[in-house]
């Protein structure tokens, strides 16, 4: 099966209630750093997170998504994954999707590391027999030892990241969506994760990475999408490296 991900005139909006009680300054900050605000009826203001976005991704595409803080990068990834449903437009998604978003996504802090491995594996669509067969590999990669028997709430952010990353990369998806995962964890883990990620990208058909690092995107991606207040345009990797597009000084 050949993977495919297509957006046709996709628009995503969400409401902000009691917006008239916000100060003018906070409204201006929202306009400067997020989606476009639209006046609504009563106390409801609509935020246009994605505005008439269209693109087509095929097997072999590795896309870097850039933009200032709040430009819509994470929203874009979640819409690609099917977590958010657009108000307008059409999305065609062919292939199995795997995501790596914020630390702890999909994990239950009260469950042990082993229980969370099975939980996250099932969320990826893996049968329990296959998950159990991959546990030794996950144990080795995370290097968490006896901590895998403890509740995840006892883990540091770096430990949780190791576990999430190991499970997410224990099987190869058709479409891989990643949100700034390279900036989490200690240096030793980053090196191991980068090596594994390169192998993972080569084996998946479509790869999308939201990042503030032009160097990271240049290393892993062959296409670049720039988001600005929910609108999208494509530039070349060389343009990103030479011009930066104001993404270096922001995080998140």
C-alpha positions in Angstrom: 0.0 0.0 0.0 1.3 3.5 -1.0 0.8 6.1 1.7 -1.0 9.4 0.9 -2.0 12.5 2.9 -4.0 15.2 1.2 -5.6 18.4 2.5 -8.0 20.2 0.2 -9.1 23.7 1.4 -9.0 22.6 5.0 -10.2 25.2 7.6 -10.2 24.6 11.3 -11.7 26.9 13.8 -12.4 26.7 17.5 -14.4 29.0 19.9 -13.1 31.1 22.8 -15.9 31.8 25.2 -16.2 35.0 27.3 -13.6 36.5 25.1 -15.0 40.0 25.8 -13.7 39.8 29.3 -10.1 39.5 28.1 -8.0 42.6 28.2 -7.0 44.3 25.0 -3.4 43.5 25.6 -4.1 39.7 25.9 -6.2 39.9 22.7 -3.3 41.6 20.9 -0.9 38.9 22.1 -3.3 36.3 20.8 -3.4 38.0 17.4 0.4 38.3 17.3 1.2 34.7 18.2 -1.7 32.5 17.3 -4.4 31.9 14.8 -6.6 34.8 13.5 -9.3 35.9 15.8 -12.8 36.5 14.4 -15.6 38.3 16.2 -18.6 36.0 16.9 -22.0 36.4 18.4 -22.5 37.0 22.2 -19.4 36.0 24.1 -17.9 33.7 21.5 -14.8 34.5 19.4 -13.7 32.2 16.7 -10.0 31.4 16.3 -9.0 30.3 12.8 -6.2 27.8 13.4 -5.9 26.6 9.8 -7.2 28.7 7.0 -8.0 27.1 3.6 -4.9 24.9 3.7 -4.1 22.6 0.7 -1.2 20.2 0.0 -0.5 16.7 -1.1 2.0 14.3 0.4 3.1 11.0 -1.2 5.6 8.3 -0.4 9.1 9.7 0.0 8.0 13.1 1.3 9.7 14.3 4.5 8.1 17.6 5.5 9.4 20.2 8.0 6.7 22.4 9.5 7.9 25.8 10.8 6.5 29.1 12.0 6.5 31.4 15.0 5.1 30.3 18.4 1.4 29.6 18.0 1.5 29.6 14.2 -0.5 26.4 14.1 2.2 23.7 13.8 0.9 21.4 16.5 -2.6 22.0 15.3 -1.6 21.0 11.8 0.0 17.7 13.0 -3.1 16.8 15.1 -5.3 17.5 12.1 -3.1 15.3 9.9 -3.4 12.6 12.6 -7.2 12.8 12.7 -7.3 14.1 16.3 -8.9 17.4 15.1 -11.8 17.5 12.6 -11.8 20.4 10.2 -14.8 22.7 9.8 -14.4 22.9 6.1 -12.5 21.1 3.4 -11.5 17.5 2.8 -8.7 15.3 4.1 -7.6 12.0 2.5 -5.4 9.8 4.6 -4.1 6.4 3.3 -1.8 4.4 5.5 -1.3 3.7 9.2 -0.3 6.8 11.2 2.0 7.0 14.2 2.5 10.1 16.3 5.1 11.4 18.7 3.8 14.6 20.4 4.2 15.9 23.9 5.9 13.9 26.6 3.5 11.5 28.3 0.9 11.5 25.5 -1.0 8.3 25.7 0.5 7.2 29.0 -1.3 6.7 32.3 0.9 8.0 35.1 -0.6 5.5 37.6 0.3 2.5 35.5 3.7 0.9 35.4 6.2 1.2 32.5 5.3 -2.3 31.3 1.6 -1.6 31.5 2.0 1.6 29.6 4.0 -0.3 26.9 1.0 -2.5 26.3 -1.4 0.4 26.5 0.4 2.6 24.0 1.1 -0.4 21.7 -2.6 -1.2 21.5 -3.3 2.5 20.8 -0.9 2.1 17.8 -3.1 -0.8 16.6 -0.6 -3.6 17.5 -2.0 -7.0 18.8 -1.0 -7.9 22.3 1.1 -10.8 21.1 3.2 -8.5 19.0 3.6 -5.9 21.7 4.8 -8.6 24.2 7.3 -9.9 21.6 8.8 -6.3 21.3 9.2 -5.7 25.0 12.8 -7.0 25.2 13.8 -4.5 22.4 12.0 -1.7 24.3 13.7 -2.7 27.5 17.1 -2.5 25.9 16.5 0.8 24.1 15.0 2.7 27.1 17.7 1.4 29.6 15.1 2.0 32.4 15.8 -1.4 34.1 13.6 -1.9 37.2 11.9 1.5 36.7 9.7 -0.3 34.1 8.0 -2.0 37.0 7.2 1.3 38.7 4.4 3.8 38.1 5.2 6.3 35.3 4.4 9.2 37.7 7.7 8.4 39.4 9.6 9.0 36.1 11.5 12.2 35.1 10.5 13.9 31.8 13.5 12.3 30.2 12.6 8.8 31.3 9.0 9.2 30.1 10.4 10.4 26.8 12.5 7.3 26.4 9.6 5.1 27.1 7.2 6.9 24.7 9.9 7.1 21.9 10.8 3.4 22.2 7.2 2.3 21.9 6.4 4.7 19.1 9.4 3.4 17.1 9.0 -0.3 17.8 7.0 -0.7 14.6 7.1 1.1 11.3 4.1 3.3 10.3 3.2 4.5 6.8 2.9 8.1 8.1 5.0 9.4 11.0 4.1 12.7 12.7 6.6 14.2 15.1 6.3 17.4 17.3 9.7 18.6 18.6 10.7 15.3 20.0 14.4 15.9 19.5 14.6 18.6 22.1 13.7 16.3 25.0 16.0 14.0 27.0 19.7 14.0 27.9 22.5 14.2 25.3 23.2 10.5 25.3 19.6 9.7 24.6 19.4 12.3 21.9 22.2 10.6 20.0 20.6 7.2 20.3 17.2 8.6 19.4 18.6 10.5 16.3 20.2 7.3 15.0 16.9 5.3 15.5 14.9 8.2 14.0 17.0 8.2 10.9 16.3 4.5 10.4 12.6 5.0 11.3 12.2 7.8 8.7 13.8 5.7 6.0 11.4 2.8 6.6 8.2 5.0 6.8 6.7 6.4 3.7 5.7 10.0 4.8 7.4 11.9 7.6 6.3 15.3 9.1 8.2 17.2 11.7 7.2 20.4 13.4 10.4 22.1 14.7 12.0 25.4 15.5 15.4 24.2 14.4 16.3 24.8 10.8 19.3 22.5 11.2 17.1 19.6 12.3 14.7 20.1 9.5 17.5 20.4 6.9 18.9 17.1 8.1 15.6 15.1 8.0 13.3 16.8 5.5 13.1 17.4 1.8 10.1 19.8 1.9 9.3 22.8 4.1 5.9 24.2 5.0 5.8 27.7 6.6 2.7 28.4 8.8 1.7 32.0 9.6 -1.6 32.6 11.4 -3.0 29.4 10.0 -2.1 30.0 6.4 0.5 27.7 4.6 3.1 28.2 1.9 5.9 26.0 0.8 9.6 27.0 0.6 12.7 25.1 -0.2 15.1 23.7 2.4 17.8 26.1 1.1 15.5 29.1 1.7 14.9 28.0 5.3 18.6 27.6 6.0 19.5 31.0 4.5 16.5 33.1 5.7 15.3 31.4 8.9 11.8 32.9 8.8 12.0 34.1 12.3 11.7 30.7 14.0 14.9 30.6 16.0 13.9 32.6 19.0 10.6 30.9 19.8 9.8 27.6 21.6 6.7 25.5 21.6 
